[in-house]
Amino acid sequence: MDRQVFTVDLLERYATKGRGVITCMAAGNDVIVLGTSRGWIIRHDFGVGDSYDIDLSGGRSGEQSVHKVFVDPGGSHCICTITGPAGAETYYTHAKWPKPRVLSRLKGLVVNAVGWNRQQITEASTKEIVLGTHNGQLFEMAVDEKDKREKYIKFLFELEELPEAFMGLQMETANISNGMRYYVMAVTPTRLYSFTGIGTLESVFSSYKERAVHFMELPGEIPNSELHFFIKQRRAVHFAWLSGAGIYHGGLNFGAQHSYPNGDENFVENKALLDYSKLSEGMEAIKPSSMALSEFHFLLLIGNKVKVVNRISEQIIEELHFDLTTDSASRGVIGLCSDASAGLFYAYDQNSIFQVSVTDEGRDMWKVYLDMKDYAAALANCRDPLQRDQVYLVQAETALASKEYLRAASFYAKINYVISFEEVTLKFISINEPDALRTFLLHKLDNLSKDDKCQITMISTWATELYLDKINRLLLEDDAAIENRGSEYHLIVQEFRAFLSDCKDVLDETTTMKLLESYGRVEELVYFANLKEQYGIVVHHYIQQGEAKKALEVLQKSSVPVELQYKFAPDLIMLDAYETVEAWMANKDLNPRRLIPAMMRYSSEPHAKNETHEVIKYLEFCVHRLHNEDPGIHNLLLSLYTKQEDDNALLRFLQCKFGKGRENGPEFFYDPKYALRLCLKEKRTRACVHIYSMMSMHEEAVALALQVDPELAMAEADKVEDDEDLRKKLWLMVAKHVVKQEKGTKRENIRKAIAFLKETDGLLKIEDILPFFPDFALIDDFKEAICSSLEDYNKQIENLKEEMNDATRGADNIRNDISALTQRYAVIDCDEECGVCKRKILMMTGDYRMAQGYTSAGPLAPFYVFPCGHSFHAQCLITHVTSCADKNQAERILDLQKQLTLLGSETRRDANSSLPDETMTGTTTAEKLRSELDDAVASECPFCGEFMINEISRDFIKPEEAQHAASWDIQPQKDIAFQRTILLPV
């Protein structure tokens, strides 16, 4: 059995502590304040477990009773009114004050209601609050705890039309862009008043002097009229008024923009009246003596029990009974109050306080809303999936009963537990509603999680088949549906395509394509293939339909593999050559070689004379724009050129040097032998001549050119420049052809032949072409040419004689120079120094008396004198040259010197042995060796010739001197090369 939502517990049995009986009570934030019949207020703070009492009678005579007590939601501020023979007094007290403060401005007025400023009130300040009195007046008051007195009390408003006591007050405030907005609701025994405005409370109420006050009046009158707001997150969400006609209640929406006719804003929504007759169960209606308001229920005090009425269904759900003492039973329970901050309710009699606790009052609200068929509210109040399934099931069955099958399907799809998938599908199959079944499956797909992959695939496939069945049924029902774009057929096709797009990743590709094919939905098959990136199927379909442009658009997508371009190239170029070639030219990533089969297929077909050959256009694009070097491409282009009637394009192609400027590369990329075979086969003679010439087969080129045009043959013969004999031979071939082919009188033929000789620039003479003329030709016809030739020979003979005389004179001059050289001498000053050792050349010393390999010139050492004036001892010069020369040259000089020394020793030994022939042979050999040595060391002055210039780039420190340099004090830097600087004389 479900436990109760509301329960009653005795909180305090004798709460007044002997200060009289309880007359009134208020609560806030776990604080309860009681008013007694003897003028005391007793404060119980259950939060801290403390209580104290305050005497308000002040020693006044007569019976002093607390009329009303009010506590703010925070439990800090308290206002109470005490009545007695001397009139009424109103007090304010704070939780921290030991004594209350009398509000003298309200002397004689009975305060029946207080409207707290819940949004702005703090422990230290009440901010502005509204007080309602028994004579129909409203006052504004504010108190700061630190001031120990009220800041002000202002009169706001007074009922004039129907003066009645204000029995209840509630206030809401909100900060908006243009100021503070106030909403005040007040009740009297017969009316509910609404005050609203922006500014201050004083300005809001003063505005009602010029405009009517909005109120709701209900029949009947109740002396204990009450007004309650239910607060949720410090904001009122609905209200209830205990009136004479019933409980008037509704929602509060302070974000709404409703307005009254007089301009006031109206924030009340969903108003309703609960008639008291619903509480009597057939008996006479009894008005409640007090009321409290929870989120979903009214707590109505009727007699000594509390009836809990559901605010939505207006049904009594529980009755609460109290454990009353004997002395309290006569009067019974006096009233109810609520603590909005703590979420508790209280009831009280003359002596005791009862606590009414709430336990999950919204747990069954989904059932309440469901019974009322308010499905949205029912779902909003569901706590778990099972409860939601119950709501969806009721909605589905209701829709099914009313034959709203599609709507029922959408609700069934949301159910996960209370009914199985199979049951639902069988329902729709049994009533033959495939559309509803399809709708159910689609909605079911939306509600499945991504982890249910197998179930998603199966349901998607089933939905696909249902779509196809629906499309076919529509076609059978109306053949003209295809032409009507707005027909149901087209709408369902669009819906099906959208479904395929959404489910492309979960549908099995093979199964789906078989389904589409079996139902004959080719366009949808292509559409799905496109979604699955099966572009081969798409392109094949467009080719079959003859739509080459669409096929090419598919192939040009970046996601399409390039292999498909090559696969469908033969079909596409035959279908639409222009568009295909344009597409190829737009795609720079294609390999033209792989398109050769397609191009050859296109080229094998006959074409009109004036038709642009698309393959040639593409090949020219590859060769000239893409600079393609593939021999296959060049050969194919050449073969197509050979088949054209006009050979100008062929000749231009053959003359282009596509590889010119590349190192170690060919000037052309086609196969010349293949080109020659093609040209010979197609009888492209000029092209053959060009190819022969390019292959250096000049004789064949000239021979073939003579068959077409002698001028062409002459041009080919003139191309040979580095082989005079070949060039003459080629010209003779041309001359022979010219002489043999000339037709006309003999003299005219001879004149043309003589004119041809002039074109050879003297390469051919008359005697070279005479054999080509017939034997019976008269010499008179050649007289002029022969004479001219003889004169040329005579001139050549004279030139040769003059050249011979010049040669003879040159030989004489050489002999004279040689003779002069043998007598040449140089004068050496006696103080002349050796350029190396700086010692005198002519001074005789022991060290320089004899150089190795040289004979002495008297007592002097051998020496060299150069035309520039530098002189060197022979040994000094050899030492200097070998030290500065490269290794090979130095070794050769030393070897020659050694041979001369050895030969000199042998010659002296032979001379002593009196062998004159051997002595003569040794002397000749020595002169030869000395000549070689002289050439090696004295070919030029070492100080003035190239030898000295080369010395600039030599290292200053030699490798063999590096070890000695390491002992110097100054260490050479590693990265600096020491070089000697030599100043050469100008």
BALOSE-979328 format. One record per residue (C-alpha): x negated, y negated, z. Coordinates in steps of 0.1 Angstrom, whole numbers, plus 2048, in hexadecimal, padded with zeros to 3 digits. Layout:
BEGIN
XYZ
...
***
This chain:
BEGIN
800800800
7F37DE7F7
7E97C8814
7FB7A881A
7F078780B
7F9772829
7F577D84D
7FD76C86E
7E676C88D
7EA75B8AE
7CF7408B0
7D672F8D1
7F27398EA
7F271A901
7E27008EB
7EE6E18FE
7DB6E891E
7F96DD933
7FC6BB922
8206C1917
82E6D48F9
8226D18D5
8356B88C1
81F6B68A2
7FF6C4893
7E56BD877
7C66CF86B
7A76C9856
7856DA852
78B6F386F
7976D7886
7BB6D8895
7CA6B98A5
7E96BE8BA
8026A38C7
8156AA8E7
83469D8F6
82168B912
80D6758FB
7ED68A8F9
7DA6958DA
7C66B48DD
7A96BB8C4
79D6DF8BE
77E6E28A9
77B7078A0
75C70088B
7476F88AA
75E7088C4
7666E88D6
7866D68E1
7906B78F4
7AF6A28FB
7B767D8FA
7D366C90E
7E56528F7
800649910
7E9630921
7FC631941
81C624931
83C62C943
856642935
85366191E
83765C904
8376768E8
8206798CA
8356758AB
81D67F890
7F868788E
7E268686E
7BF694868
7AA68E849
79D6AC834
77B6A9845
7896AA868
77868A873
79366F871
7B4671884
7D365A884
7F066089B
81064E8A6
81E64F8C9
8426458D1
85263B8F1
86A623902
8536068FA
85260E8D5
83861E8BE
81361B8BF
7FB6298A4
7D76338AD
7B863B89A
79D6518A8
77D66089B
76E6828A4
7516708B4
7656578C8
76E65D8EC
78C6468EA
7A563E8CF
7AA61C8BF
7CD60D8BE
7D85FE89C
7E85DF8A8
7F25D5885
80A5F3884
8195EC8A7
83E5F68A7
83B60A887
83E630885
82563E86D
83465D85C
81A664841
7F665E839
7E6661816
7C166881A
7A765E800
79A6827FB
7816787DF
76F65C7F3
774662818
75566A82D
74F672851
74464E857
76163C844
78464383A
78262C81C
7A461F812
7C163581E
7E762F81B
7FF631838
825636834
83D62B850
86163485A
86E61284D
863618829
84260482A
82060D81D
7FF60082C
7DB602821
7C160883C
79B60F83E
78661785C
76061A860
75562F87D
738618886
74F5FA889
76360B8A4
7835FB895
7965F8875
7885E3859
7AA5D884E
7CE5E184B
7E15D382E
8065D4824
80A5E4802
82E5EC7FA
8525EE808
8706017FC
88B5E77F6
8A55F97DF
8AA6167F6
897611817
88E633824
872641839
85364E827
850672832
83167D81E
81466C80C
7F867A7F5
7DE6667E2
7C566E7C6
7AA6577B9
79265979B
77664478E
77B63B76A
769623752
77D60475B
781609780
79161E79B
7B1630792
7CA6377AE
7E764F7AF
7FE64F7CD
81B6667D2
8346607EE
8556707F9
87366680D
89067C816
89F6787F4
88566B7DC
8626717CF
84F6517C5
83064E7AE
8186317AF
7FB62E797
7E361478B
7BF608787
7AD5F079E
7B25EF7C3
7CF5FD7D7
7DB5DA7DE
7DB5D07B9
7EC5F17AF
8095ED7C7
80C5C77C1
8125CF79C
8335E07A6
8415BE7AF
8455B9789
84D5DD77E
8645F878A
8586147A0
85A637791
86C6507A7
87D6717A5
89E6747B9
8AE6957C2
8D069B7D1
8D36A47F6
8BF698813
8A76A882A
89A69884A
8796AA84A
86F6A2826
84A6AC81F
8316A7803
8136BE7FD
7F76BF7E4
7E36DF7DE
7BE6D57DC
7A56E87C7
7816DB7C6
78B6BB7D6
7A56B47BC
7CB6B87BE
7D86D27A4
7FD6D57AE
8166C67C6
8366D17D8
8516BB7E8
8686C9802
8886B77F8
8AD6BB7FF
8B56CC7DE
8986E47DF
8736E57DB
8686CE7BE
8466D87B2
82F6D5794
80B6D2788
7F56B478A
7DE6AC76D
7CA68C772
7BA69074F
7DC68E73E
7E766F72B
80D671730
81F651737
840646746
85662E732
84C612749
827617742
81D62A761
80764875A
81766A762
80168676E
81C69F777
8206BE761
8366DD761
84F6D077A
8686E878A
8816EA7A6
8847087BD
8A870A7C9
8AC7147ED
8C772D7E3
8AC7447D6
89F7477F9
8C075280A
8C77737F8
8EC76C7F4
8F075B815
8F573581A
8D7722810
8C171782D
8A96FA829
886700836
87B6EC854
8576EA848
8416F482A
81D6FB820
80F6FF7FD
7F47187F1
7E771E7CE
8037357C3
81C7357E0
8337207F6
83372781B
85671E827
85F71D84C
883728850
88D72F873
872741885
862751867
84F746848
85B751826
83E75380C
84D74B7EA
83974F7CA
83772D7B9
83873C796
852757799
8657467B5
8697687C6
86476E7EC
8467857EF
841786814
85177B836
83A772853
846776877
838766896
8317738B9
8447598CD
8457568F3
865755906
86473090E
85C7288E9
87673E8DA
8927268E1
88470B8CA
8707238B4
85571A89C
8536F4897
83F6EF878
8236F885F
8036E6855
7E66EF83F
7C06EB83F
7B76E581B
7916E6822
792707834
7AE71681F
7C371F83E
7E6719849
7F471486C
81571787D
81E70A8A0
83970C8BA
83B6F98DB
81C70A8EA
80A71F8D1
7F771C8B0
7F9738896
7E073C879
7ED747857
7D1756843
7D175C81E
7C077A80E
7BB7797E8
7DD76A7E0
7D676B7BA
7D07907B8
7F37987AA
7F9778798
7F2789776
8107A077D
825782785
81C770765
820791751
84379675E
84B772754
83B77A731
82275E736
806773727
7EC758725
7EF75174B
7F0776752
7CF77B740
7C075D752
7C876D773
7BC79076B
79F79C781
7937BB76D
7967CB74A
7B17E3755
7C87C675E
7C17B573D
7C97D672B
7EA7D673C
7F27B3730
7E77BC70C
7FB7DC70D
81B7CA716
8147B06FB
80D7CB6E1
82D7DF6EA
8427C06EA
8357B66C7
8397DA6BB
85D7DB6C7
8657BB6B4
8547CA695
8387B0696
81F7CB68C
8017B6684
8047A36A5
8087C46B7
7E97D16A6
7D47B36B2
7DF7BA6D6
7D97DF6D4
7B67D86C8
7AE7C66E8
7B77E46FE
7997F970A
7A6810725
7CC815729
7D2823706
7BB8366EF
7B082C6CC
7C084B6BD
7E28446CD
7E38216BE
7D982C69B
7F284869C
80D82F6A5
80781A686
803839670
82384867C
837828673
824825652
814803659
7F2804648
7EF7DE64A
7F37DE670
7DB7FC672
7C17E865E
7C77CA675
7C27DF693
7A17ED686
7947CB67D
79C7BD69F
78D7DC6AF
76D7D669D
76C7B36AC
7707C16CF
7567DC6CD
7337D76DA
7147D96C3
7097F96D4
72880D6C7
7178106A5
72683169B
74A8266A4
744805692
739816672
75782E672
771813678
7617FD65E
762818644
78782064D
78F7FB64A
77E7FA628
79481661B
7B3805628
7A97E5616
7A47F85F6
7C58095FA
7D77E8600
7C77D85E1
7D27F55CB
7F57F55D9
7F87D05D1
7EC7D65AE
8067F15A9
8217DB5B6
8197BD5A1
8037C0581
80379A57D
7F379559F
7D0794590
7D877457C
7E976359A
7CE7545AE
7E474D5CC
7F376F5CE
7F07875EB
7D979C5D6
7BF7815D3
7C27795F7
7BC79C602
79F7A05EA
78F7815F9
79578E61C
7867B0612
76779F605
76378B625
7667AC638
74B7BC622
73579E629
73A7A064E
7367C6651
71A7CB637
7017D4652
7187EE663
7287FF644
71781D636
70A813614
70E833602
73183B60F
73E817609
7318175E5
7428385DE
76282B5EC
76180C5D7
7588205B8
77483A5BE
78E81E5C1
78080D5A1
7777ED5B3
7597E559D
7587C05A6
7587C85CB
73E7E25C5
7287C85B6
7307B05D2
7267CA5EC
7077D45DA
6FD7AF5D9
7027AD5FF
6ED7CC604
6D37BE5ED
6D87DB5D4
6D07C35B8
6CB7DF59F
6F07E85A0
6FA7C359D
6E47BC57F
6EE7DC56E
7137D2572
70D7B0563
6FA7BF546
7167D753F
72E7B953F
7187A6527
71178B541
6EC78753D
6EC76554D
6FB77256E
6E378F56D
6C577856A
6D2762586
6D178059D
6AE78A592
6A2767598
6AA7695BE
68B7695D3
6977895E6
69A79D5C6
67C7B55BF
6687AB5A0
66A7CF595
68E7CA58B
6837AF573
66E7C8560
6887E3562
6A47CF552
68F7BA53B
6967D051C
6BC7CE520
6BC7A9529
6A779D50C
6BD7B04F4
6DC7A2504
6D177D505
6AE7774FA
6AF751500
6BB753524
6A477052C
68575F51E
68E73E530
691752551
66F76354A
65F741544
66E733564
65E750579
63974B57A
63376B58E
63D783573
622799563
62779453D
6167B5536
6327C8547
64B7B6530
63B7C3510
6537E150C
6717C950D
6607B04F5
6577CC4DD
67B7D94DD
6887B64D5
66E7B14BA
6777D14A9
69A7C44A2
6A07AF482
6A4789488
6B076D472
69775845F
69E738472
6A3749494
68B7404AF
67775E4B8
67B75F4DE
65F7784E4
6467624D1
6527444E5
64C757506
62A7654FA
61F7424EF
629736512
614751523
5F674A50D
5F672450C
60771A52C
5FF737544
5DC73D534
5E3762533
5C477652A
5D4798526
5C87A7505
5EA7B9502
5FD798502
5E57884E9
5E77A74D2
60D7A84D4
60F7834CB
5F77884AE
60B7A54A1
62B7904A1
61977448F
60E78C474
63379546D
63D771467
63F764443
62B74444B
60874D456
60072A464
609734488
5F3753484
5D573F477
5D9726494
5DA7424AD
5BB75249E
5A873149E
5B172A4C3
5947314DB
5A77394FB
58874350E
572726503
55F716520
55E735535
53C74353F
534765530
558768524
56776F502
5757534ED
5947674E5
5A77844F6
5B77974D9
5A67B54C9
5967A94A8
5967CB499
5BA7D04A1
5C17AD494
5AF7B5473
5C27D646E
5E37C4473
5DA7A745C
5CE7BF441
5EE7D3445
6047B5442
5ED7A6427
5E578743B
5C677F426
5BD75E435
5BF76C457
5A978A44D
58F771440
58F75F461
58C780474
56F78C45E
55D76B463
56376C488
554790489
535783475
53F798457
53977B440
53578F41F
55779F425
56677E42E
55A76D40E
56378B3F8
58778A406
589764405
5807653E0
5A07783DA
5B475C3E8
5A273B3E5
57F7343D9
57F7143EF
58572B40D
568741402
5517233FF
55B717423
55373A430
53273B41E
52971942D
52F726450
50E73A450
4F372245B
4D873746D
4D2751451
4C8740430
4C576041C
4E976A426
4F674841F
4E67493FC
4F476B3F6
518760400
5157423E9
5097583CD
52976D3D3
53D74E3D0
52A7433B1
52E7643A0
5547623A7
55673F39A
54274737A
556767373
57875737A
574737366
589737347
58671E32A
56B715311
548720318
53A6FD31B
5566F4334
54E713348
52970A349
5316E7355
5476F4371
52B70C37B
5126F037B
52A6DB391
52D6F93A9
5076F83AD
50A6D53BB
5226E03D6
5076F83E4
4F16DB3ED
4D36E93DB
4D670C3EA
4DC71B3C7
4C97133A8
4D2718383
4BC736381
4D074639E
4F174538B
4E374B367
4E777136B
50C76D370
51175E34D
51477432F
4F577D31B
50176B2FB
50474930D
4EF72E2FB
4D371E30F
4DD6FC302
4FB6FE319
4E36FF337
4C86E732A
4D16CB341
4D36E235F
4B36F4357
4A06D3352
4AD6C7373
4A26E7384
47F6E4374
47C6C1380
4846CC3A3
4696E73A1
4506CE394
4586B73B2
4546D43C9
4326DD3BA
4266B93BE
4316B93E2
41E6D93E8
3FF6CA3D9
4016AC3EF
4066C140E
3E76D6405
3D26B7401
3DF6AB423
3D56CC432
3B26CA423
3AC6A7431
3B96B3453
3A06D0453
3836B844B
38D6A1468
38E6BE480
36B6CA475
35E6A647A
36D6A549D
35E6C54A6
33C6BA49B
3406994AE
3496AC4CE
3286BF4CD
31569E4CE
32B68E4E9
31A68350A
321670529
30B65853C
30965F561
2FC644579
2E2650591
2F86475AE
31665A5A1
3266705BC
3376915BB
35D68D5BF
35E6A95D9
33F6A85EE
3376835E9
31268B5E3
30067E5C5
3036915A6
2DF68D59B
2D06925BE
2BF6B35C1
2C56C65E2
2C16E95EC
2E66F05EF
2F06E35CD
2D26EC5B9
2E370A5A9
3077145A5
3117385A0
31474157C
30372256F
2E071C562
2CE6FE570
2C86DF55C
2A56DA567
2A36D258D
2C76C758E
2E66DB598
3006E157D
31C6C757D
33C6BD56A
34369A55C
367692551
371676538
383664554
36265E566
365677582
34768E588
3446AE59C
3296C75A4
3336E8593
3346FB5B4
3486DE5C5
3616DE5A8
3667045A9
36A7035CF
3846E65CD
3986F65B1
3997195C0
3A470A5E2
3C16F75D2
3CB70F5B6
3E472B5BA
3D874E5C4
3D675D5A1
3C4740592
3AB73E5AF
3A47645AD
39D760587
38574358C
3717575A6
371776590
363762573
348752589
33F775596
33C783573
326766569
30F76B587
30B790580
30678A55B
2EB770563
2D8788578
2D97A355D
2CE78A542
2AF780557
2A67A455D
2A97AC537
29478D52F
27979A546
27A7BC536
2757AC513
2967B9503
2A079C4EC
2C07AC4DD
2CF7B34FF
2C679150B
2D87814ED
2F77964F4
2F778C519
2F476850F
3127694F8
32777A512
31C76052C
326744515
348753510
34D758536
34173453D
359727523
375738535
36A72B557
367708548
38B70B53C
39771755E
3866FC574
37F6DF55C
39B6DE543
3A66BE554
3996A8570
3A76B5591
3AB69159D
3BD68357E
3D06A056E
3EF6B4576
3DC6C7590
3DC6A85A7
4016A25A0
4096C55AB
3F66BF5CB
4116A75D8
4296C45DF
4106DA5F1
4106DF617
3F76CA62A
3EF6E6641
3E9707631
3F5728641
3D1733649
3CC71165B
3EB715670
3D972768C
3BE70D68E
3DA6F168E
3EA7026AC
3CB6F86C1
3CF6D36B9
3DD6BC6D3
3F96B06BC
4126CB6B6
4226C9693
4486C9693
4586E9686
4706D966E
4586C065E
4426CB640
4216B9640
4186AE61D
3FA69B611
3FF67A600
3E86725E3
3E66505D3
3E06545AE
3CF63759A
3E6625582
***
